């Protein structure tokens, strides 16, 4: 009897430990079934089921402390969207694609993607997209400056808003000029836009010695991500009794977030990408989701 009780107790603890990947999988399964029924398109069932499985398994690997667990998710989700949805299916998954499908009144492709991952989803998981699914960041994270060597440049982040409105203006102009074969234009804008993003991202990373410089200053998608991320339910929490204020967590944060400041209004407070570098670096185990 004692052995059975110990076994059950151990299993309960394991379930608590793995509750985040289980919850994440359930959320994506619910979304996939809901969109399948709503749209009568089985593609959404497989699409979000696949993403949910990859994300959940990646979080499971992270809990098990596998070194490249986050990269597994980044490439599994990010390059599925870039290569399969973007290049093979020829759907523009960038910001201009969102505007295009929105103006067409078509609730699919980039519109659903943005709604789930970048507009409403961040209310739950903040900027988790940036840490686990962005195909641009997946490559930038492989560069040598994982820990920023310089402080943030104040004022430079205005560029994200400039690009945000330029993408909107670009799509409005296409409609006003009644461009023929606009689908082809949108596809090539996706291809060229991604090439430009990668080039600018790599150049900035080496120039500023910061892999995530593109995310901090240039990426227009963050204009959508930031408001909902402020209210995110999934956040890194601090056990003040264990914390010894060594500041190691702040040093390793790729987004320059002071995770020990628990206020939602903290500096860079909406920019935590849940990469867990702070959790892994804490010598006292004072940080957790």
C-alpha positions as CSV (number, residue, x, y, z in Angstrom):
1,X,0.0,0.0,0.0
2,X,2.8,2.4,0.9
3,X,4.4,1.8,-2.5
4,X,1.2,2.5,-4.3
5,X,0.7,5.8,-2.4
6,X,4.3,6.9,-3.2
7,X,3.7,6.0,-6.8
8,X,0.5,8.1,-7.0
9,X,2.1,11.0,-5.1
10,X,5.0,11.0,-7.6
11,X,2.6,10.9,-10.6
12,X,0.6,13.8,-9.2
13,X,3.8,15.8,-8.8
14,X,4.7,15.0,-12.4
15,X,1.3,16.1,-13.6
16,X,1.7,19.5,-11.8
17,X,5.2,19.8,-13.3
18,X,3.9,19.3,-16.8
19,X,0.7,21.3,-16.5
20,X,1.9,24.1,-18.8
21,X,2.6,21.8,-21.9
22,X,-0.7,20.0,-21.1
23,X,-2.7,23.2,-20.9
24,X,-1.0,24.6,-24.0
25,X,-1.8,21.4,-26.0
26,X,-5.5,21.6,-24.8
27,X,-5.7,25.2,-25.9
28,X,-4.4,24.5,-29.4
29,X,-6.6,21.4,-29.8
30,X,-9.6,23.5,-28.8
31,X,-8.6,26.2,-31.3
32,X,-8.0,23.7,-34.1
33,X,-11.4,22.0,-33.6
34,X,-13.2,25.3,-33.2
35,X,-11.8,26.7,-36.4
36,X,-12.4,23.5,-38.3
37,X,-16.1,23.4,-37.3
38,X,-16.5,27.2,-37.8
39,X,-14.9,27.3,-41.2
40,X,-15.7,23.8,-42.4
41,X,-12.1,23.5,-43.5
42,X,-10.1,20.6,-42.1
43,X,-6.9,22.3,-42.9
44,X,-7.2,24.3,-39.6
45,X,-7.6,21.1,-37.6
46,X,-4.2,19.8,-38.8
47,X,-2.6,23.3,-38.9
48,X,-3.2,24.2,-35.2
49,X,-3.0,20.6,-34.0
50,X,0.5,20.4,-35.5
51,X,1.6,23.8,-34.0
52,X,0.1,22.7,-30.6
53,X,2.0,19.4,-30.6
54,X,5.3,21.0,-31.5
55,X,4.9,23.8,-28.9
56,X,3.8,21.4,-26.1
57,X,6.5,18.9,-26.8
58,X,9.1,21.7,-26.9
59,X,8.0,22.9,-23.5
60,X,8.1,19.3,-22.2
61,X,11.7,19.1,-23.5
62,X,12.5,22.4,-21.8
63,X,11.2,21.0,-18.5
64,X,13.3,18.0,-19.0
65,X,16.2,20.5,-19.5
66,X,17.2,19.5,-23.0
67,X,19.5,22.1,-24.4
68,X,17.9,22.9,-27.7
69,X,14.3,22.5,-26.7
70,X,13.3,26.1,-27.6
71,X,15.1,25.9,-30.9
72,X,13.2,22.8,-31.7
73,X,9.9,24.7,-31.4
74,X,11.3,27.8,-33.2
75,X,12.2,25.8,-36.3
76,X,9.3,23.3,-36.1
77,X,6.7,26.1,-36.0
78,X,8.5,29.0,-37.6
79,X,9.8,27.3,-40.7
80,X,6.5,25.4,-41.2
81,X,4.9,28.7,-41.6
82,X,7.7,30.3,-43.6
83,X,8.3,27.4,-46.0
84,X,5.0,25.5,-46.2
85,X,2.4,28.2,-45.7
86,X,4.4,31.1,-47.1
87,X,6.5,29.7,-50.0
88,X,4.6,26.5,-50.9
89,X,1.0,27.6,-50.3
90,X,1.9,31.2,-51.4
91,X,0.2,32.9,-48.5
92,X,1.7,36.2,-47.2
93,X,2.1,35.6,-43.4
94,X,3.8,38.9,-42.8
95,X,2.0,42.0,-41.6
96,X,1.1,43.2,-45.1
97,X,-0.6,39.8,-45.6
98,X,-2.7,40.5,-42.5
99,X,-3.8,43.8,-43.9
100,X,-4.5,42.3,-47.3
101,X,-6.7,39.5,-46.1
102,X,-8.4,41.8,-43.6
103,X,-9.4,44.3,-46.4
104,X,-10.6,41.4,-48.6
105,X,-12.9,40.4,-45.8
106,X,-11.4,36.9,-45.7
107,X,-11.0,35.5,-42.2
108,X,-8.3,33.0,-42.9
109,X,-4.6,32.6,-43.4
110,X,-2.7,35.6,-42.0
111,X,-5.8,37.1,-40.3
112,X,-6.4,33.9,-38.2
113,X,-2.6,33.7,-37.5
114,X,-2.4,37.2,-36.2
115,X,-5.6,36.9,-34.2
116,X,-4.3,33.7,-32.4
117,X,-0.6,34.5,-32.1
118,X,-0.3,38.2,-32.0
119,X,-3.5,40.0,-31.1
120,X,-5.5,38.0,-28.6
121,X,-3.1,35.1,-27.9
122,X,-0.7,37.4,-26.0
123,X,-3.3,37.9,-23.4
124,X,-2.5,34.4,-22.4
125,X,1.2,33.8,-23.4
126,X,2.5,37.3,-23.9
127,X,5.3,37.5,-26.5
128,X,5.7,33.7,-26.6
129,X,5.4,34.0,-30.4
130,X,8.8,35.9,-30.4
131,X,10.5,33.2,-28.3
132,X,9.1,30.1,-29.8
133,X,7.7,30.5,-33.3
134,X,9.1,33.5,-35.1
135,X,11.0,32.4,-38.2
136,X,13.1,35.5,-38.3
137,X,14.2,35.2,-34.6
138,X,14.9,31.5,-35.1
139,X,17.9,32.4,-37.3
140,X,18.9,35.5,-35.3
141,X,19.1,33.4,-32.1
142,X,21.9,31.4,-33.7
143,X,24.2,34.4,-34.0
144,X,26.9,34.9,-31.3
145,X,25.4,37.7,-29.2
146,X,22.7,35.8,-27.2
147,X,23.4,38.1,-24.2
148,X,23.3,41.8,-25.3
149,X,26.6,43.4,-24.8
150,X,25.3,47.0,-25.0
151,X,22.4,48.8,-23.3
152,X,19.3,49.6,-25.4
153,X,19.3,52.6,-27.7
154,X,16.4,54.9,-26.6
155,X,14.4,56.3,-29.5
156,X,15.4,53.8,-32.1
157,X,12.3,51.6,-31.5
158,X,10.3,54.3,-33.3
159,X,11.2,52.4,-36.4
160,X,8.8,49.6,-35.6
161,X,5.9,52.1,-35.8
162,X,7.2,53.5,-39.1
163,X,7.3,50.1,-40.7
164,X,3.9,49.2,-39.2
165,X,2.2,52.1,-41.0
166,X,4.3,51.7,-44.1
167,X,3.0,48.1,-44.4
168,X,-0.6,49.4,-44.1
169,X,0.1,52.1,-46.6
170,X,1.6,49.6,-49.0
171,X,-1.5,47.4,-49.1
172,X,-3.9,50.4,-49.3
173,X,-1.9,51.7,-52.3
174,X,-2.3,48.3,-54.0
175,X,-6.0,48.5,-53.6
176,X,-6.3,52.1,-54.7
177,X,-4.2,51.5,-57.8
178,X,-6.3,48.4,-58.6
179,X,-3.1,46.4,-59.2
180,X,-3.7,43.4,-61.4
181,X,-2.8,40.0,-60.1
182,X,-2.4,41.4,-56.6
183,X,-2.0,37.8,-55.2
184,X,1.4,37.6,-57.0
185,X,2.4,41.0,-55.7
186,X,1.6,39.9,-52.2
187,X,3.6,36.6,-52.6
188,X,6.7,38.4,-53.8
189,X,6.4,41.1,-51.2
190,X,6.5,38.2,-48.7
191,X,9.6,36.7,-50.2
192,X,11.5,40.1,-50.6
193,X,10.3,41.3,-47.2
194,X,11.7,38.2,-45.4
195,X,15.0,38.6,-47.2
196,X,15.2,42.2,-46.1
197,X,14.2,41.3,-42.5
198,X,17.0,38.6,-42.3
199,X,19.6,41.0,-43.8
200,X,18.7,43.9,-41.5
201,X,18.5,41.5,-38.5
202,X,21.9,40.0,-39.0
203,X,23.5,43.4,-39.7
204,X,22.0,44.9,-36.6
205,X,23.0,41.9,-34.5
206,X,26.6,42.3,-35.4
207,X,26.6,46.1,-35.3
208,X,25.0,46.4,-31.9
209,X,26.3,43.0,-30.6
210,X,22.7,41.9,-29.8
211,X,21.0,39.0,-31.5
212,X,17.6,40.5,-30.7
213,X,18.2,44.1,-31.9
214,X,15.8,43.6,-34.8
215,X,13.1,42.5,-32.4
216,X,13.7,45.5,-30.1
217,X,13.9,48.2,-32.7
218,X,12.6,47.2,-36.1
219,X,10.0,44.4,-36.0
220,X,6.5,46.0,-36.8
221,X,4.6,43.0,-35.4
222,X,5.5,44.1,-31.9
223,X,3.0,47.0,-32.3
224,X,0.3,44.3,-32.1
225,X,2.1,42.2,-29.5
226,X,2.8,44.9,-26.9
227,X,-0.7,46.0,-25.7
228,X,-2.0,42.5,-25.0
229,X,1.3,41.3,-23.5
230,X,0.9,43.9,-20.8
231,X,-2.0,41.8,-19.4
232,X,-0.4,38.4,-20.1
233,X,-1.4,35.6,-17.7
234,X,1.7,33.5,-18.3
235,X,4.6,35.4,-16.7
236,X,7.9,34.6,-15.1
237,X,7.4,34.9,-11.3
238,X,10.0,35.5,-8.5
239,X,10.2,33.8,-5.2
240,X,11.5,36.7,-3.1
241,X,12.5,34.3,-0.2
242,X,14.9,32.5,-2.5
243,X,16.2,35.5,-4.5
244,X,19.7,36.8,-3.5
245,X,19.6,39.7,-5.9
246,X,22.7,38.5,-7.9
247,X,21.2,40.1,-11.0
248,X,22.3,37.2,-13.1
249,X,18.8,36.9,-14.6
250,X,19.0,40.4,-16.0
251,X,22.4,39.9,-17.5
252,X,21.3,36.9,-19.5
253,X,18.0,38.3,-20.7
254,X,18.1,38.8,-24.5
255,X,15.4,41.5,-24.2
256,X,16.9,43.5,-21.4
257,X,14.0,42.8,-19.1
258,X,14.5,43.2,-15.3
259,X,12.5,40.1,-14.4
260,X,12.8,40.8,-10.7
261,X,10.6,43.9,-11.1
262,X,7.2,42.2,-10.9
263,X,5.2,45.4,-11.9
264,X,3.5,45.2,-15.3
265,X,4.6,48.8,-15.9
266,X,8.3,47.9,-15.5
267,X,10.8,49.0,-18.1
268,X,10.5,46.7,-21.2
269,X,7.8,44.8,-19.2
270,X,5.9,43.7,-22.3
271,X,9.0,42.3,-24.0
272,X,9.6,39.1,-22.1
273,X,9.7,36.3,-24.7
274,X,9.5,33.5,-22.1
275,X,12.8,32.1,-23.3
276,X,13.5,30.9,-19.8
277,X,17.2,32.0,-19.8
278,X,16.6,33.8,-16.6
279,X,15.1,30.7,-15.0
280,X,18.0,28.5,-16.1
281,X,20.6,31.0,-14.9
282,X,19.2,31.5,-11.4
283,X,21.5,29.8,-8.9
284,X,18.8,29.6,-6.2
285,X,15.8,28.5,-8.3
286,X,14.0,31.6,-7.4
287,X,12.3,32.1,-10.8
288,X,9.5,30.0,-12.4
289,X,6.5,30.3,-14.7
